[in-house]
Amino acid sequence: MARGSGRADTWLIVLGQSSQALGMGGIALFLPLIREDLGLSFAQAGQLAAIATLVYALMQVPAGWLTDRYSPKLLFCVGVVGTNATALAFAVLHPYGWLLAVQAVSGLFRSLIFAPGMMLIREQFPADRKATAMGLYVAGGFASSVLLNTLGPLVVGPLGWRWLFVIFGATGVLWAVLYHRVGTDPHREPGSFPRLTEIRRLFGHPALWLIGVIQFARLATAQGLAFWLPSYLVAEHDMSLSGAGAIAAVSALITAPSNLLGGWLSDRLGRPLLVITIALTALCASLAVLPLVDGVVPLLLVIGVNALFVQLYFGPLFGVGLHYLGQRTAGFSSGFGNFCANAGGFAAISALGTIKDSTGSFTLGFQLLAGLYAAALLAVLALTRTTPLTERPATERAPTAPATPAQPDPEPGR
């Protein structure tokens, strides 16, 4: 660990971040029960997750900007407390309109978790292990999904889904309180936050938009398939909720270590774009095949391949963003990338439910997700021909150089 209270900081950051996965994952797992309890269509049920994802996506750029300027520890703690408070509210409210409003507020608070948490956990690792740090950051969320999908179907009968959301929310608030007491903020030099001219330079660089395309495809599948997988298995493969939950748990169990594996491979090989390309290719193929397979064993194999690669390139992708766009604007560029990702998640969650209602099947939705990955592969190819922002020729930098003393290097040591 790099500094601070070390392992205590790291694990409380991971636990706080992972607490949000219980609320979102709980809606996905218990969706058949929630739909029956509230009398919802597939499209209406999808909106419960989609509205949170939309607000979360729209807030990513502002949250990234706040992270670059203010205390990431404070923002992170506020985000974790607010997100879990809305899980408690979801448990006690009944009208569908109120639940939609709660989910919208949840998206607002969730947006304060991602970029600040990414900055906080990067500070706990040395420079040559940043991708590993970012992989660990999201691995906890998948570990909590394993716990949820394994134990959830067993305890939802005696407790009910509403009491489980009370437990989720109370546990998440506890992690936030503990981290607020023992966690440390990254050290910053006065005036180290990025200036408006640096933000404008980001929007003029093609890497920002190419990474945005890859991020859109990444979470379109990660969230879309995760949210609808239990319903897909129950509705189109006649599985029980316990069986669907077990498959979702195994899927999350495969995904959790793959976050760490992808970050480790990227740091070890020094070739993050190669890791990204391999993952995107495998995901494109698995989604194209998923609607065509029949039988439990082939179905499990395809779901397993998807689970292995769906988050394998998370750390490498955000590491590529730091390489092409610099460190000083890391909060903003990470926030923009996560905005694109969650725009994809919102589109996929909404579209898959609507496609199921209109066609009676998820097949077309899965084929569209495969097409997104094909587009992402083209974006990776274009990215390999792009020059990092901080390595522009001196003749390009000269017209914008200020007359006052030069600004500090946005990526010291590069």
N, C-alpha and C positions, 0 to 999 in steps of 0.2 A: 504494500500500500504506500501511497505517496506521502500522505501527511494526515494531520487531524487525528481523530480518535480511531482511525484505521478501520478494523473489521466491524466494529459496532456501527460506525457511520455507513459503511457499505451495505451491511445486511438490513439496516433500518430503511435505507433508501429503496432497496429491492422490495422489502415487505410493504412499504407504503405504496410504491408503484403497483405492486401486484394486487393490492386490495381492490383496485378498481375493476380487475378482471372478474372478481366474484360477482359484482353487481351485473355487469354486462353478460358474463357467462351464465349467470343464474337465469336471466330472461331467456337466453337461447335454450338452455337445457329444459327449463320448466315451461317453455312456450305452449306445448299442448295443454297443460293444466291451466295456464294463464288465459289462453284463448277460450277454453271451456268455461272458466270462472267468470270471465268478462263478456263472453259472447262475441268474440272478434273474428273477422275474416283474416286470411293470411296477409292481405295487404295492410290491414289495420295493425296487426301484430308486428309486421315489419317496421311500421312507422315508429313504434316504441323505441326501437334501437336506432332507426334512421335519423330521428330528430335530434337525438343526443350526438350522433356522429356528425350531423350537419353543423350544429353549433360549435362542437369541438374543432371541426375543420376550419370554420370561419375565424376562430379565435387563435389559431396557431401562429400566424404572423405577429399579431399584437403580443401574444405571450412570449414569443421569441425575442421581440424588441424589449419587453419588460425584463427578460432574463439578462440581456446584455447590459442593462442600465441599473437594475436594482438587485436586492438580495435574493439569490436563487433559493436559499434555504427557506426564507419567509414565504416566497411564492409557492414553493413545493408543499410546505405544511398547510397553507391555506387551501391549496388544491385538494390535498388528501382529505382534510377535515370536511370540506364542502361536498366532495364527491360521495363520501360515506354518509353524510347527513341526508343527502338525497336518496340513498339506498334505504335509509330508515323511513323517509317519507313515502317512498314507493310501497313499502310494506303496509302502511296504515291507510292509504287513500284507496278509494274504490272507483269514482267516476273516471271514465276513459280520458276526458279532456284534462282533468287534473294530473293524471299520470303522464300525459304528453308534456304538460308544463314542467313537471318534476324532471322528466328526462332532458328537456331543453336546458334547465338549470344545471343538471348533472354534466352536460357537455361543456358548459362554461367553466365549471370548477375543474373538470378533467384536463382542460387545456392548460391549466397552471401546473400540471404534474410533469408533462413530458419534457419540454425543453429545459426547465430548471433542474429536473432530476438527471437528465443527460449530462448537464454541465457539472453537477455535484459528483456524480459517480466517476466521470473522467478524471476529476481531481484526485481520486483515490488510487489511481494507477499510473505507472511510469509512461513516458512518451511512446515507447515501443509496444505498449499493450492497450492502446485506446480502443481498437476494434473489439478486443476481448471484453473490455469494460462495458461497452455498449451492448454486446451480446448478453452479458450477465444481467444488465438492466432489465431486459424484457424476459429473460429466462424465468424469473420468479413468477411472472404472470402466468406462464404456461404451467409451472409447477402447481400454482394454486388452482388452475383449471383441472389438472389431474385429480387433485383432492376433491374438487367440486363434483366432477363427473363420476368419480368412483363412489363417494359417500352420499352425494345428493339424492340419487334415486332411492337409496336405502332409508334415509331419514325424512324425506319429504312426506311420506305417508303419515307417520305419527305427528310430525311437527307442522306440516303445511308449508307452502312456498313463502308465505308472508313472514312467518317466524324465522325462516332461514335468512331472509333479507335483513331482519333485525340483527341477527348474529353477524352477518357480513359487515353491516355498517358499524356496529359497535367495535368490532375487531380492528377495522381500518382506522377509526378515530384513535384507538389506543396506540397504533404504530406512529401516527403523526405526533401525538403528545410526547412519546418517548424520543423521537428524533429531534423534536424542538428543544428538548432538554439537553441532549448530548451531542447533537450534530454541529458541524462547523461550516462557515461560509468560505468559498474560495477567496484567496487574497487577490486584491486588485489594486493596481496603481491608480492614483488620482487621474481622471481624464482618460481612462483606458477604454471607455465605451466607444463604440463606433460612431462616426459622424454621418450626417445625412448624405454627403457626397459618396461615402463608401457604400451605403445602401443602394444609391442610384447606380453605382458601378456594377453591383450584383445583378440588377435587373437587365443590364445590357450584356451580360455574359451568357453564352449559350448553355454552359454547364448547368446553370440554375434550372433552366427549362427542361433539359434532357433528363436530369436527375428527377425532376418533378414528374415526368412521364413514367419513369421506372417506379417511383413511389406510388403513383396512382394505381398502377397494376398490382403492386405488392399488397396493398391493404384491401384492394377490391376483392382479392381472393382470400386473404387471411381473415378478414372480417365477414365477407359474404358467405364463404363456405362454413366457417366456424359457427355463424349464427344459424344457418339453415340446415346444417348437417343432421342434427337430431330429427328435425321435422322431415327431411328428405328420407332418412332411413325408416321412420315410422310410416310415412305416407306412401312411399313408392317401393319399399322392400318389406313391408308388413312386420317390422320389428317392434318389440315392446319398448317402452320408455327406458327400462333398465338396460336392455340390450343396446339401444342407441347411446345411452349414457356411457356404457362400458367402452364402446368403440370410440366415442369422443374423448374419453379419458386416456385410452391408449394412444390416440392421435396426439393429444397434448403431451403425453409422456415422451413420445418420440421427438416432438418439436422443441421441448424445453432444452435438452442438451445440444440440439442442433444449433441454437443461438450461440452457445459457447464455442461449438466446433467451428462454425463459420468465422467467428471473430479470431479464433486461434489460427485457423488456416490462413486467413488474410494477413495477420501479423507475421506468421512464420514464413510464408512464401513471398510476402511483399507484392502480391498480385491480386488486389481486391476485385478488379474487373473480371479476372478469370473465374473467381468464385461466384460472382454475380451471374456471369454468362452460363455456367454449368447449372446453377439453380433455376434460372429462368427457362432454360431448355427442358429440364426435367418437369417443371411445373406445367409448361405448355402442353407437353405430351400427356401428362397424367389427367389434366382436365379435359382434353379432347377424347380420351378413352373412357373416363368415368361414366358417362351416360350409356355406354355401349356394353359394359361388362354385366354379366349375369352370374349369380351364384355367390355365396358368402365369401369363399376364399379369394377369388379374383377381385371382388369388391374391397376386401380388407387390404389386399396388396396395393391397389391403386390409391386408396386412402392413406396407406402407410407411406408410399412414395411422396405424395403431396405433403404429408405432415413433416417428412424429413427435410424437404427443401423449402417449405413455405416461408420460414424465417432464417434459413441458413445464411442468407445474404444481408440480414438486417445491419449488423455491425459493419461489414465491408461497405455497404451503401452509404451509411452516414460518414464513414471514414473517407470515402471518395469525395463526399461533399466538403469535408475539411481540407482535403488536398487541393481541390480545384477552386475553392471559394475563400479559403483562409480561416484563421483562428479568431481574429478580432470580431468578426460578424457571425461566429459559430451559432449563437442563439438564434439570430434572425434567419440564417440560411437553413438551420435545422427545423425551425418553425415553419418556414415556407415549404420545405420538403414534406413535413408531416401534414401540412394543410393539403397538399396534393394527394398524399396517401389517404387521408380521411375523406377527401372528396370522392376518391375511388371507393372507399368503404361505404359511404352513404349511398352512392349510385348503385353499388352491387346489392346491398341489403334491400333497398327499395325495389330495384328491378327484378331480383329473383322472386320476391313475393308476388309482384304484379304478374310476372311471366307465369308463375305457377297457377294463379287465379285464372288467367286468360287462356292458357294452353293445356292446363291440367298436368303439367310436367315441369321439372327443373332442367330438362335437357337443353333447351335453347339458351338458358342462362349460363350453364356450364360451358357451352361452346363459345359464347361471347367472352367469357373470362379467359379461355384459351387464346382467343384472338388478341386480347389485351397483352398477353405475355409475348406474343409475336411482335407487337408494336414496341414493347419494352426492349426486346433484343435488338431491334433497329436503333433504338436510342443509345444502347450500350456501344454499338458500332460507331455511331456518330461521336460519342463521348471520347473514344480512343483517339480521335483526330482533333481534339480540343486542347488548347493551351491553358494551363492553370492561370487564374486571374493574377496571381502575384508574380508570374513569370513573364509578363508582357515585355516586349522589347522596350528599351529606354526611349526610343524615338516616339513610341506610343504614349509613354507616360509624361513626356516633356510638356505638352500643351496643357495638361491638367495639374502640373506641379505648382504648388503655392509659392508665393514669393517669400513667405515666412519660413522659419526653419522646417526641415523635412519632417514628415510624420514618422512615427516609429514603424518599423517593419511589422506588417500584420501577422507574419509567421516567423518569429525569431528562430534562428537556428536552421532554417531550411536552406 
